[in-house]
Each structure stands twice: as structure tokens, then as C-alpha cells.
Amino acid sequence: MESGKREAKFNYHNDTTAGIRYFSAPGRVEIGGNHTDHQHGRVLAAAIDLEATAAVKENGTSIVRINDTNFGTEEIDLSSPGVHAEERGASAALVRGVAAWFMKNGYTIGGFDADVSSNIPFGAGLSSSAAFEVLAGNIFNALSGAGVTRKEIAQAGQFAENNYFGKPCGLMDQTASSYGGLNVIDFKDPLNPVVMPVEADLEGYSLCVVNTGGSHADLTPDYAAITGEMRSVAEFFGKQYLRELPADEFYSSIRNLRGLGDRAVLRAIHFFGENERVLKQAAALGRGDMLAFFDLVVESGRSSLSHLQNVYSPVHPQRQGLTLALALSEDILAGNGAWRVHGGGFAGTILAFLPDEKKEIYSLRMNSVFGEGCCHFLKVRKEGGGERTQGDGSIVLQTTQ
């Protein structure tokens, strides 16, 4: 959701007497735990300093009016909380779905008018949709006085995306946006994920997400194959998810598992290694050992390349933008930093950790290959989704506990 140039319809920012309330929710990056969450594993994720924001006023009706600088205006009648098929894939579905979660859980909510904007690039793997969902959840929560938790706001967003928007996502993106900061998130019990903050000093380094382009439109079978093959290994042992399976039992049975296909075995190897690697990454950051942390990030990326095999589609082996970006990153950084695939893979983005003195040369090289503006330089944002005390972006957020 890139920020637009059109003037806000409601123009609340110029009206200091109208009882306007201001809200914000950040995007996120996945640092560790590539394709582990759907097997109830661990991830290492961080909120970032790009955000979706809203200036909001209650309107005393059952209507939510959204004026989005990127996507235009929407009206959502909360008296009709069921799924509206015509809204599938639209922001209205996310608002209606979040509202439905609140009503389903016994909360009374009302309508509002909101000017919404976002500087999170749409389609760059930075969770613009999750930020919008968390933004909506915080608005409903604050205006109704419901007092729901950050975990529940994340769950409301996932509910909306799964059931109203039509995308079968996990809970990582919403959780990272809702909580803020850098966290290990353990999905062993996906209904009650455990969020463990990680203290890290990243001074002198930048996170960079590189958008290599490429469409995800024809990649659904590739994504489905990952979950399907991992699940086939779990089911071989009578389990539903790989997290339920002891690693030593898996490794001692590989000969018998080959009948499922060697790629399924390799993808399970990736899961077991990556699930533990998240804890090692957090420990390295906690003790300030950046070299060890960078080695683990690169190790994660190489596991995605060779074991998980989600860096390019086997159907389109000639399209290897991610592989090319990773190779260029290794050449430019020459061991002084880290690089890995970011998110679902097959097309889209990679994540790199750069020493600040490498930012200019890295950006120049990547722009020359993938186009101007492909690099998004990011910092970790400590605050999760919440209400601002004022409309000034510098004001600390009042976050849901």
C-alpha cells in the first residue's frame, strides 16, 4: 500500500476541534523461520518503520467510511456482518471481517469515518494487508472500549483475511505488526502463540528488502506443494504437523520416507533445521554476536535454496530473480552482512542485512538490475499497532497490552 498523493476526503488533520483520534500499525519482515509457521514452528520477525495510519472520527451510525489514499473510498455497513462475495480481495472485506470478529466475540462496535494512508509498498512482502487489518482492529478496539489484547487483534486480522478476504494466511504477519519490536513467535499452539521479545543492537546496520519483481499469480501450486509435502511426512508418522514429530524419529526413518519423494524429505529437513535456527539467531542477537547471527541468516537462506527449494519455481526455471539477487548480494557484501529469501519465495523479495557503509553501492547495483526503487531500507520499529496520543508521527503509541 504505497502512499498516494490524493488529498484526504475527510481532511481531519486540519480540524483540531473535531475529536479526531489517530492510529498506526507497522509492516513487518521475516528474519528467520522460512515456511515454519504453517507447521506450527517458530519464526523470528520484526515490525518495521513503515506503517499504515488513520485519522478517525466516530459517526454514530453503523457505517464505516474509509477514504484510502491508495485504494479510494469504501463504505461498510456493520449491520450486515456476513461475508460479501463481491468484496473478496478488497480492503472492505478486511474491515468487515475484523468487525465480524469483534461482534462474534460479543463486543458492541459502531461506525466511523477514517482517512487512511500507508507508506508500506504493496506487493513487496512487507505485510501491507496485515498492517491494515491491525490498524482496523485497533480502531474498533479503542472506539468500543473492548480492551482486547494484541494477540486477539492479530487473530481478528487473520480471521478477516482467511474468511472474508479469501487468503489462507497464517498468523505471523498480524502478530508481528500487532506486537511491534523483534520477536521469536512460537506457533506450537497456533491459537495461543508465544511471543518472546528479542533485544538486539542493530546500530550500524540496515535491513534491506529487495523487490526483484515477478508475479505470484501462477505460483499457488508451488506454495501448496510445500505445505502438502511437509504434511505428507508428518502423516507418515500419524501426525498432522511436523512440529509434533521428534526430529530424531524423522532422521532415523529417512530411508523409508523416500517413497514420498526426496523433495518432501528435504523440505522436512529444512523445517527441523530452521525451527532450531530461529532460537540460535535470537541467542546470537541477545549476546551481541552479529557475526554468528549473520552466519545463521545466510545458513537459513541456503537451506531455503537447497532444501526447501522455494527460490524459483520448477515450472519456470528460467525465471530466477531471487536466486540472482542472492548471488549479487553475496558478491557485494563479501561476507560483511547477510542475505536470504524473504517470505513465501518463488518470486518477489529477498532480505539483506547491510553495514551502513555498503548501502549506497548495494542500492546502485540492485537498482541497475531490478529497477530503480527496488531497495527498501528499513529499521525495526519498537511499537506495535495502537493509538497515537496525537496526530504527530513522533508521538509514542499507546499499544494494546
ChimeraX attribute file (.defattr): number of C-alpha atoms within 10 A of each C-alpha:
attribute: neighborCount
match mode: 1-to-1
recipient: residues
	/A:1	23
	/A:2	18
	/A:3	17
	/A:4	15
	/A:5	9
	/A:6	10
	/A:7	11
	/A:8	18
	/A:9	16
	/A:10	17
	/A:11	11
	/A:12	22
	/A:13	16
	/A:14	8
	/A:15	10
	/A:16	9
	/A:17	7
	/A:18	12
	/A:19	10
	/A:20	18
	/A:21	21
	/A:22	23
	/A:23	29
	/A:24	32
	/A:25	36
	/A:26	37
	/A:27	34
	/A:28	33
	/A:29	26
	/A:30	23
	/A:31	26
	/A:32	29
	/A:33	28
	/A:34	29
	/A:35	26
	/A:36	24
	/A:37	21
	/A:38	22
	/A:39	22
	/A:40	21
	/A:41	26
	/A:42	30
	/A:43	28
	/A:44	27
	/A:45	27
	/A:46	30
	/A:47	34
	/A:48	27
	/A:49	19
	/A:50	25
	/A:51	30
	/A:52	27
	/A:53	28
	/A:54	28
	/A:55	23
	/A:56	24
	/A:57	20
	/A:58	18
	/A:59	14
	/A:60	11
	/A:61	14
	/A:62	15
	/A:63	17
	/A:64	23
	/A:65	20
	/A:66	24
	/A:67	21
	/A:68	24
	/A:69	20
	/A:70	17
	/A:71	15
	/A:72	14
	/A:73	16
	/A:74	14
	/A:75	15
	/A:76	19
	/A:77	15
	/A:78	20
	/A:79	12
	/A:80	11
	/A:81	18
	/A:82	13
	/A:83	17
	/A:84	14
	/A:85	11
	/A:86	9
	/A:87	15
	/A:88	17
	/A:89	14
	/A:90	14
	/A:91	22
	/A:92	23
	/A:93	25
	/A:94	31
	/A:95	29
	/A:96	25
	/A:97	30
	/A:98	30
	/A:99	27
	/A:100	24
	/A:101	21
	/A:102	21
	/A:103	14
	/A:104	11
	/A:105	9
	/A:106	10
	/A:107	17
	/A:108	15
	/A:109	21
	/A:110	18
	/A:111	22
	/A:112	20
	/A:113	23
	/A:114	30
	/A:115	23
	/A:116	25
	/A:117	24
	/A:118	25
	/A:119	18
	/A:120	25
	/A:121	18
	/A:122	15
	/A:123	17
	/A:124	22
	/A:125	25
	/A:126	27
	/A:127	27
	/A:128	26
	/A:129	22
	/A:130	30
	/A:131	34
	/A:132	30
	/A:133	32
	/A:134	38
	/A:135	31
	/A:136	30
	/A:137	30
	/A:138	29
	/A:139	27
	/A:140	25
	/A:141	23
	/A:142	18
	/A:143	18
	/A:144	14
	/A:145	12
	/A:146	15
	/A:147	15
	/A:148	17
	/A:149	16
	/A:150	25
	/A:151	21
	/A:152	21
	/A:153	29
	/A:154	28
	/A:155	26
	/A:156	26
	/A:157	30
	/A:158	29
	/A:159	24
	/A:160	25
	/A:161	26
	/A:162	16
	/A:163	16
	/A:164	26
	/A:165	24
	/A:166	18
	/A:167	14
	/A:168	11
	/A:169	14
	/A:170	18
	/A:171	23
	/A:172	28
	/A:173	27
	/A:174	32
	/A:175	31
	/A:176	35
	/A:177	36
	/A:178	36
	/A:179	29
	/A:180	27
	/A:181	22
	/A:182	26
	/A:183	22
	/A:184	24
	/A:185	24
	/A:186	22
	/A:187	23
	/A:188	18
	/A:189	10
	/A:190	18
	/A:191	11
	/A:192	12
	/A:193	18
	/A:194	16
	/A:195	19
	/A:196	13
	/A:197	17
	/A:198	18
	/A:199	15
	/A:200	18
	/A:201	13
	/A:202	15
	/A:203	9
	/A:204	9
	/A:205	17
	/A:206	21
	/A:207	25
	/A:208	23
	/A:209	25
	/A:210	27
	/A:211	27
	/A:212	24
	/A:213	16
	/A:214	14
	/A:215	11
	/A:216	15
	/A:217	7
	/A:218	9
	/A:219	16
	/A:220	9
	/A:221	11
	/A:222	20
	/A:223	16
	/A:224	10
	/A:225	13
	/A:226	21
	/A:227	17
	/A:228	14
	/A:229	20
	/A:230	27
	/A:231	19
	/A:232	22
	/A:233	25
	/A:234	20
	/A:235	14
	/A:236	13
	/A:237	16
	/A:238	11
	/A:239	14
	/A:240	17
	/A:241	20
	/A:242	24
	/A:243	21
	/A:244	15
	/A:245	17
	/A:246	10
	/A:247	15
	/A:248	9
	/A:249	10
	/A:250	21
	/A:251	14
	/A:252	10
	/A:253	11
	/A:254	15
	/A:255	11
	/A:256	10
	/A:257	18
	/A:258	14
	/A:259	10
	/A:260	13
	/A:261	12
	/A:262	15
	/A:263	18
	/A:264	24
	/A:265	24
	/A:266	19
	/A:267	24
	/A:268	27
	/A:269	19
	/A:270	25
	/A:271	28
	/A:272	20
	/A:273	16
	/A:274	26
	/A:275	24
	/A:276	14
	/A:277	22
	/A:278	27
	/A:279	17
	/A:280	16
	/A:281	24
	/A:282	22
	/A:283	17
	/A:284	18
	/A:285	20
	/A:286	15
	/A:287	12
	/A:288	15
	/A:289	14
	/A:290	17
	/A:291	15
	/A:292	14
	/A:293	22
	/A:294	21
	/A:295	17
	/A:296	21
	/A:297	26
	/A:298	20
	/A:299	18
	/A:300	24
	/A:301	25
	/A:302	19
	/A:303	23
	/A:304	24
	/A:305	20
	/A:306	14
	/A:307	19
	/A:308	24
	/A:309	20
	/A:310	25
	/A:311	28
	/A:312	21
	/A:313	19
	/A:314	12
	/A:315	11
	/A:316	10
	/A:317	8
	/A:318	9
	/A:319	16
	/A:320	16
	/A:321	22
	/A:322	27
	/A:323	20
	/A:324	15
	/A:325	25
	/A:326	25
	/A:327	12
	/A:328	17
	/A:329	24
	/A:330	18
	/A:331	10
	/A:332	17
	/A:333	19
	/A:334	10
	/A:335	14
	/A:336	14
	/A:337	24
	/A:338	25
	/A:339	31
	/A:340	30
	/A:341	33
	/A:342	29
	/A:343	23
	/A:344	18
	/A:345	25
	/A:346	26
	/A:347	26
	/A:348	24
	/A:349	30
	/A:350	27
	/A:351	28
	/A:352	29
	/A:353	25
	/A:354	22
	/A:355	17
	/A:356	12
	/A:357	11
	/A:358	16
	/A:359	18
	/A:360	9
	/A:361	12
	/A:362	18
	/A:363	18
	/A:364	14
	/A:365	15
	/A:366	21
	/A:367	17
	/A:368	10
	/A:369	14
	/A:370	17
	/A:371	14
	/A:372	11
	/A:373	12
	/A:374	20
	/A:375	25
	/A:376	18
	/A:377	19
	/A:378	18
	/A:379	16
	/A:380	22
	/A:381	19
	/A:382	16
	/A:383	21
	/A:384	29
	/A:385	37
	/A:386	31
	/A:387	25
	/A:388	21
	/A:389	15
	/A:390	15
	/A:391	19
	/A:392	10
	/A:393	13
	/A:394	9
	/A:395	11
	/A:396	14
	/A:397	20
	/A:398	15
	/A:399	20
	/A:400	20
	/A:401	11
